[in-house]
Amino acid sequence: MKKIISVFLCAVLVMSAAVTASAGEDINAGAFEVTAKSAVLMELSGGQILYAKNPDEKLWPASITKIMSLLLVMEALDDGRISLDDVVTASKNASHKGGSEIWLEEGEQMTVHELLKAAAVASANDACTALGEHIAGDEAAFVVMMNERAKELGMTNTNFENCTGLDDTAVNHYSTARDIAVMSRELMKHEKIKEYTTIWMDTLRDGKTELVNTNRLIRFYEGATGLKTGTTSKAGYCISATAQRDSMELVAVVLGSDNSDDRFEDAKKMLNWGFANYSVYQPQADASLITDVGVLYGTVNKITPAVGETEPIVIKKGTEKEITQRVDLSIDVEAPVEKGQKLGTVCFEYNGEVLAQCPLVSAEGAQRKSVFYVFSLLWSVFAKK
């Protein structure tokens, strides 16, 4: 019973930590000053939020909207619905978008590769719209897909009215720093997008159209991998900035800055603080703490537990050696035992807080002794005499 209670307490602690991380309050407020209305710093492998200021305030996202558009493009490429070599013919709707653009003319043709580069690097509204129409048939249908994907990702405070972020006529187009961090994390799971988001300068139309990345961190910030800027009079200056150093990748979301310099400075502050104070830790169970589990009424007497998979976690730098392990393991288990059946848990703890749990499972199955099995054993014994 004590072991059951211990495992239960481990689960409660982990759940409590998850609730705290998902609450709407500021996290690590006062660590440094962020001037923007809202901001979030998230570690990408596990989605842990390291810093937050007004993370759930609904704001205009401007062209950061295109992160969801790019995500749907990458998913369509992955599942074969479209290819980078597809030729897309620009519609009247796409060619009349305005704002940041590559000046597509109605009827002009470009490949998905070219349009993707234009949308990711230069934040081209016409290119983004053409991609959405190529995937869904028209922009309205693509926006439905965007909102459905947002719901699937748990982006409960987001609604899209278009695929570009243009908000001159929009009335119900909004998102939050937390939701943008979530969709940024999802997009960055597609490694190929970095081939576009890390471009500083490029060209289209045989060099006639120049592309310059709207995210200057790509050129001036060590480890920058993307991702997207946004600016309108309603939204102010925004950015979702991703960067990777060593084994840790972060995204810094800034919404509602007063000017372009402030958004980049706020993003750099968060990224610098995150890289300076945190690191990625891969929990490794100590095999010497794991004992065999007895099998009652089984065809084998004992089973050696195997260590299940555990995701990397983010920890404060310098605390690695202070992380302890506690093993909660059944003394014995009644047959039959299935391969992969959970036998216990390794809890990784720091200062009494459970950071991660690693399952201990049966490496093999064990059948229950049958009457025939017992009779066979007795027969073999007597047969030898």
ABEGO torsion letter per residue (X at the ends): XAAAAAAAAAAAAAAAAAAAAABABBBGBGABBBABABBBBBBAAAGBBABBBGAABBBBAEAAAAAAAAAAAAAAAAAGABBAABBBBBBAAAAAAEEBBAGBBBGBBBBAAAAAAAAAAAGBAAAAAAAAAAAAGBAAAAAAAAAAAAAAAGBAABBBABAAGBAAABAABBBBAAAAAAAAAAAAABAAAAAAAABABBBBGGGABBBBBABAAAAABBGBAOABBBBBAAAEBBBBBBBBBEABBBBBBBBGBABAAAAAAAAAAAAAAAAAABBBBBBBBBAAABBBBBBBGBABABBBBBBBBBBBBBBBBGAAAABBBBBBBBABBBOBBBBGBBAEBBBBBBGGBBABBBBBBBABBBBBBBAAAAAAAAAAAAAAX
